[in-house]
Amino acid sequence: MESTHEERKTRFDALPEHTNYADNGCDLYPSCLRCPLARCRYEDPGGARAMLRPSRDASIRRLSYQQGMSVPQVAAALGVSRRTVFRVLSAAARTRKED
């Protein structure tokens, strides 16, 4: 019995061989392979803003509650609008009332 060699079809989504893929990173980090984020900013809905928001909100609460800074001072220190500071502090107050 003769063995026949069938050619395999190339997958339509297969990566080309011998291609140099540049690791150019993004505007947050210069290299994807050395990025400290748990997930890529492009994988999460809302992107980088959504990923950085919890840290920013915690800073707003800390500066306001623990350091006693006013809303305009917090906004200037973090480079956000006064409205953003009010929104974060209002949400924190609602959460504390629910607990």
Backbone as JSON Lines, residues from 0, in Angstrom:
{"i":0,"aa":"M","n":[0.83,-1.18,0.0],"ca":[0.0,0.0,0.0],"c":[0.88,1.24,0.0]}
{"i":1,"aa":"E","n":[0.62,2.12,-0.9],"ca":[1.41,3.34,-1.05],"c":[0.9,4.4,-0.09]}
{"i":2,"aa":"S","n":[1.82,5.09,0.57],"ca":[1.37,6.17,1.45],"c":[1.24,7.45,0.63]}
{"i":3,"aa":"T","n":[0.17,8.11,0.83],"ca":[-0.04,9.36,0.1],"c":[0.12,10.53,1.05]}
{"i":4,"aa":"H","n":[0.74,11.52,0.55],"ca":[0.98,12.72,1.37],"c":[0.02,13.81,0.93]}
{"i":5,"aa":"E","n":[-0.93,14.1,1.77],"ca":[-1.88,15.16,1.45],"c":[-1.32,16.49,1.93]}
{"i":6,"aa":"E","n":[-1.41,17.47,1.1],"ca":[-0.96,18.79,1.51],"c":[-1.98,19.39,2.45]}
{"i":7,"aa":"R","n":[-1.47,19.94,3.52],"ca":[-2.34,20.61,4.46],"c":[-2.63,22.02,3.96]}
{"i":8,"aa":"K","n":[-3.85,22.41,4.11],"ca":[-4.2,23.77,3.74],"c":[-3.69,24.72,4.82]}
{"i":9,"aa":"T","n":[-3.2,25.85,4.39],"ca":[-2.74,26.85,5.34],"c":[-3.95,27.53,5.96]}
{"i":10,"aa":"R","n":[-3.89,27.67,7.28],"ca":[-4.98,28.36,7.96],"c":[-5.04,29.81,7.51]}
{"i":11,"aa":"F","n":[-6.23,30.32,7.38],"ca":[-6.36,31.7,6.92],"c":[-5.85,32.7,7.95]}
{"i":12,"aa":"D","n":[-5.8,32.29,9.23],"ca":[-5.34,33.19,10.27],"c":[-3.93,32.87,10.76]}
{"i":13,"aa":"A","n":[-3.21,32.04,10.03],"ca":[-1.86,31.67,10.42],"c":[-0.91,32.85,10.26]}
{"i":14,"aa":"L","n":[0.05,32.93,11.17],"ca":[1.02,34.01,11.1],"c":[2.1,33.67,10.08]}
{"i":15,"aa":"P","n":[2.57,34.65,9.37],"ca":[3.63,34.38,8.39],"c":[4.93,34.0,9.09]}
{"i":16,"aa":"E","n":[5.64,33.1,8.46],"ca":[6.93,32.67,9.02],"c":[8.0,33.72,8.8]}
{"i":17,"aa":"H","n":[9.0,33.69,9.64],"ca":[10.18,34.56,9.51],"c":[9.81,36.04,9.45]}
{"i":18,"aa":"T","n":[8.87,36.42,10.28],"ca":[8.46,37.81,10.34],"c":[8.92,38.4,11.66]}
{"i":19,"aa":"N","n":[9.48,39.57,11.6],"ca":[9.94,40.24,12.8],"c":[8.79,41.08,13.36]}
{"i":20,"aa":"Y","n":[8.26,40.68,14.49],"ca":[7.17,41.41,15.11],"c":[7.76,42.4,16.1]}
{"i":21,"aa":"A","n":[7.59,43.66,15.84],"ca":[8.13,44.7,16.71],"c":[7.27,44.85,17.96]}
{"i":22,"aa":"D","n":[7.92,44.94,19.09],"ca":[7.24,45.16,20.37],"c":[7.28,46.65,20.65]}
{"i":23,"aa":"N","n":[6.34,47.37,20.08],"ca":[6.34,48.83,20.19],"c":[5.55,49.35,21.37]}
{"i":24,"aa":"G","n":[4.87,48.49,22.1],"ca":[4.11,48.92,23.25],"c":[2.96,49.83,22.88]}
{"i":25,"aa":"C","n":[2.66,50.76,23.77],"ca":[1.58,51.72,23.55],"c":[1.98,53.05,24.18]}
{"i":26,"aa":"D","n":[1.02,53.96,24.36],"ca":[1.36,55.25,24.95],"c":[1.57,55.17,26.47]}
{"i":27,"aa":"L","n":[1.23,54.03,27.08],"ca":[1.45,53.88,28.52],"c":[2.82,53.28,28.84]}
{"i":28,"aa":"Y","n":[3.2,52.24,28.07],"ca":[4.46,51.54,28.31],"c":[5.14,51.25,26.97]}
{"i":29,"aa":"P","n":[6.45,51.39,26.9],"ca":[7.15,51.24,25.62],"c":[7.25,49.8,25.11]}
{"i":30,"aa":"S","n":[6.98,48.82,25.96],"ca":[7.12,47.44,25.54],"c":[5.98,46.59,26.09]}
{"i":31,"aa":"C","n":[5.3,45.86,25.22],"ca":[4.21,44.98,25.66],"c":[4.74,43.87,26.55]}
{"i":32,"aa":"L","n":[5.9,43.34,26.22],"ca":[6.44,42.21,26.96],"c":[6.91,42.6,28.36]}
{"i":33,"aa":"R","n":[7.14,43.87,28.61],"ca":[7.57,44.31,29.93],"c":[6.5,45.16,30.63]}
{"i":34,"aa":"C","n":[5.29,45.15,30.1],"ca":[4.21,45.95,30.66],"c":[3.75,45.36,32.0]}
{"i":35,"aa":"P","n":[3.58,46.19,33.04],"ca":[3.16,45.67,34.34],"c":[1.66,45.44,34.47]}
{"i":36,"aa":"L","n":[0.87,45.89,33.5],"ca":[-0.58,45.71,33.6],"c":[-0.97,44.25,33.46]}
{"i":37,"aa":"A","n":[-1.96,43.84,34.21],"ca":[-2.41,42.44,34.17],"c":[-3.06,42.1,32.84]}
{"i":38,"aa":"R","n":[-3.74,43.07,32.26],"ca":[-4.38,42.88,30.95],"c":[-4.0,44.06,30.07]}
{"i":39,"aa":"C","n":[-3.98,43.81,28.79],"ca":[-3.66,44.87,27.84],"c":[-4.74,45.94,27.86]}
{"i":40,"aa":"R","n":[-4.34,47.16,27.77],"ca":[-5.3,48.27,27.79],"c":[-6.29,48.17,26.65]}
{"i":41,"aa":"Y","n":[-5.91,47.52,25.56],"ca":[-6.81,47.39,24.42],"c":[-7.79,46.24,24.58]}
{"i":42,"aa":"E","n":[-7.59,45.38,25.57],"ca":[-8.5,44.26,25.82],"c":[-9.67,44.64,26.71]}
{"i":43,"aa":"D","n":[-9.5,45.65,27.53],"ca":[-10.55,46.04,28.48],"c":[-11.47,47.08,27.89]}
{"i":44,"aa":"P","n":[-12.77,46.94,28.14],"ca":[-13.69,48.0,27.71],"c":[-13.33,49.29,28.45]}
{"i":45,"aa":"G","n":[-13.28,50.37,27.75],"ca":[-12.9,51.64,28.37],"c":[-11.42,51.91,28.28]}
{"i":46,"aa":"G","n":[-10.63,50.92,27.91],"ca":[-9.2,51.1,27.71],"c":[-8.43,51.52,28.94]}
{"i":47,"aa":"A","n":[-7.43,52.33,28.73],"ca":[-6.52,52.74,29.8],"c":[-7.24,53.54,30.88]}
{"i":48,"aa":"R","n":[-8.17,54.37,30.47],"ca":[-8.89,55.17,31.46],"c":[-9.58,54.29,32.49]}
{"i":49,"aa":"A","n":[-10.26,53.27,32.02],"ca":[-10.97,52.37,32.93],"c":[-10.0,51.63,33.84]}
{"i":50,"aa":"M","n":[-8.84,51.31,33.32],"ca":[-7.86,50.57,34.13],"c":[-7.23,51.47,35.19]}
{"i":51,"aa":"L","n":[-7.03,52.73,34.88],"ca":[-6.37,53.65,35.8],"c":[-7.35,54.34,36.75]}
{"i":52,"aa":"R","n":[-8.62,54.28,36.45],"ca":[-9.63,55.0,37.24],"c":[-9.66,54.59,38.72]}
{"i":53,"aa":"P","n":[-9.62,53.3,39.08],"ca":[-9.67,52.96,40.52],"c":[-8.54,53.59,41.33]}
{"i":54,"aa":"S","n":[-7.35,53.62,40.77],"ca":[-6.21,54.23,41.45],"c":[-6.41,55.74,41.59]}
{"i":55,"aa":"R","n":[-6.88,56.37,40.53],"ca":[-7.14,57.81,40.55],"c":[-8.21,58.13,41.58]}
{"i":56,"aa":"D","n":[-9.29,57.35,41.61],"ca":[-10.38,57.59,42.55],"c":[-9.91,57.43,43.99]}
{"i":57,"aa":"A","n":[-9.06,56.44,44.23],"ca":[-8.52,56.24,45.58],"c":[-7.67,57.44,45.99]}
{"i":58,"aa":"S","n":[-6.92,57.99,45.05],"ca":[-6.11,59.17,45.34],"c":[-7.0,60.37,45.66]}
{"i":59,"aa":"I","n":[-8.09,60.52,44.94],"ca":[-9.03,61.62,45.2],"c":[-9.6,61.49,46.61]}
{"i":60,"aa":"R","n":[-10.04,60.29,46.97],"ca":[-10.59,60.09,48.32],"c":[-9.55,60.33,49.4]}
{"i":61,"aa":"R","n":[-8.34,59.83,49.17],"ca":[-7.26,60.0,50.17],"c":[-6.93,61.47,50.37]}
{"i":62,"aa":"L","n":[-6.75,62.21,49.28],"ca":[-6.4,63.63,49.39],"c":[-7.51,64.42,50.07]}
{"i":63,"aa":"S","n":[-8.75,64.06,49.79],"ca":[-9.87,64.79,50.37],"c":[-10.11,64.42,51.83]}
{"i":64,"aa":"Y","n":[-10.23,63.13,52.1],"ca":[-10.58,62.68,53.45],"c":[-9.41,62.7,54.42]}
{"i":65,"aa":"Q","n":[-8.27,62.18,54.02],"ca":[-7.15,62.04,54.95],"c":[-6.29,63.3,55.04]}
{"i":66,"aa":"Q","n":[-6.13,63.98,53.92],"ca":[-5.27,65.16,53.93],"c":[-6.05,66.46,53.98]}
{"i":67,"aa":"G","n":[-7.38,66.36,53.91],"ca":[-8.23,67.54,54.08],"c":[-8.14,68.58,52.98]}
{"i":68,"aa":"M","n":[-7.75,68.17,51.78],"ca":[-7.64,69.12,50.69],"c":[-9.04,69.46,50.16]}
{"i":69,"aa":"S","n":[-9.17,70.69,49.68],"ca":[-10.44,71.13,49.1],"c":[-10.6,70.53,47.7]}
{"i":70,"aa":"V","n":[-11.81,70.61,47.17],"ca":[-12.08,70.08,45.83],"c":[-11.18,70.73,44.78]}
{"i":71,"aa":"P","n":[-11.05,72.06,44.76],"ca":[-10.16,72.66,43.76],"c":[-8.69,72.23,43.93]}
{"i":72,"aa":"Q","n":[-8.26,72.06,45.17],"ca":[-6.88,71.62,45.41],"c":[-6.66,70.19,44.9]}
{"i":73,"aa":"V","n":[-7.61,69.3,45.17],"ca":[-7.52,67.91,44.7],"c":[-7.5,67.89,43.18]}
{"i":74,"aa":"A","n":[-8.4,68.65,42.56],"ca":[-8.48,68.69,41.1],"c":[-7.16,69.16,40.5]}
{"i":75,"aa":"A","n":[-6.59,70.2,41.06],"ca":[-5.32,70.73,40.54],"c":[-4.17,69.74,40.76]}
{"i":76,"aa":"A","n":[-4.16,69.1,41.93],"ca":[-3.07,68.16,42.24],"c":[-3.07,66.95,41.31]}
{"i":77,"aa":"L","n":[-4.25,66.48,40.92],"ca":[-4.35,65.27,40.09],"c":[-4.6,65.57,38.62]}
{"i":78,"aa":"G","n":[-4.79,66.83,38.28],"ca":[-5.01,67.18,36.88],"c":[-6.35,66.71,36.34]}
{"i":79,"aa":"V","n":[-7.36,66.75,37.2],"ca":[-8.72,66.37,36.79],"c":[-9.63,67.57,37.01]}
{"i":80,"aa":"S","n":[-10.85,67.47,36.53],"ca":[-11.8,68.56,36.71],"c":[-12.41,68.52,38.11]}
{"i":81,"aa":"R","n":[-12.93,69.66,38.52],"ca":[-13.64,69.71,39.81],"c":[-14.83,68.77,39.78]}
{"i":82,"aa":"R","n":[-15.49,68.7,38.63],"ca":[-16.65,67.81,38.49],"c":[-16.27,66.36,38.75]}
{"i":83,"aa":"T","n":[-15.11,65.94,38.27],"ca":[-14.64,64.58,38.51],"c":[-14.46,64.33,40.0]}
{"i":84,"aa":"V","n":[-13.87,65.3,40.69],"ca":[-13.66,65.16,42.15],"c":[-15.01,65.05,42.85]}
{"i":85,"aa":"F","n":[-15.95,65.92,42.5],"ca":[-17.28,65.86,43.12],"c":[-17.95,64.52,42.85]}
{"i":86,"aa":"R","n":[-17.83,64.01,41.62],"ca":[-18.46,62.74,41.25],"c":[-17.88,61.59,42.07]}
{"i":87,"aa":"V","n":[-16.57,61.55,42.22],"ca":[-15.92,60.47,42.98],"c":[-16.3,60.55,44.46]}
{"i":88,"aa":"L","n":[-16.28,61.75,45.02],"ca":[-16.61,61.89,46.44],"c":[-18.09,61.59,46.69]}
{"i":89,"aa":"S","n":[-18.95,61.95,45.76],"ca":[-20.37,61.65,45.9],"c":[-20.61,60.14,45.86]}
{"i":90,"aa":"A","n":[-19.94,59.46,44.96],"ca":[-20.07,57.99,44.88],"c":[-19.55,57.33,46.14]}
{"i":91,"aa":"A","n":[-18.46,57.85,46.69],"ca":[-17.91,57.29,47.92],"c":[-18.87,57.5,49.09]}
{"i":92,"aa":"A","n":[-19.52,58.66,49.14],"ca":[-20.49,58.93,50.2],"c":[-21.69,58.02,50.11]}
{"i":93,"aa":"R","n":[-22.17,57.76,48.86],"ca":[-23.3,56.84,48.67],"c":[-22.92,55.43,49.11]}
{"i":94,"aa":"T","n":[-21.71,55.02,48.8],"ca":[-21.25,53.67,49.17],"c":[-21.16,53.53,50.69]}
{"i":95,"aa":"R","n":[-20.7,54.57,51.36],"ca":[-20.59,54.52,52.82],"c":[-21.98,54.47,53.46]}
{"i":96,"aa":"K","n":[-22.96,55.16,52.89],"ca":[-24.32,55.15,53.44],"c":[-24.96,53.77,53.29]}
{"i":97,"aa":"E","n":[-24.63,53.07,52.2],"ca":[-25.2,51.74,51.95],"c":[-24.61,50.69,52.89]}
{"i":98,"aa":"D","n":[-23.41,50.92,53.36],"ca":[-22.75,49.93,54.24],"c":[-23.24,50.02,55.63]}
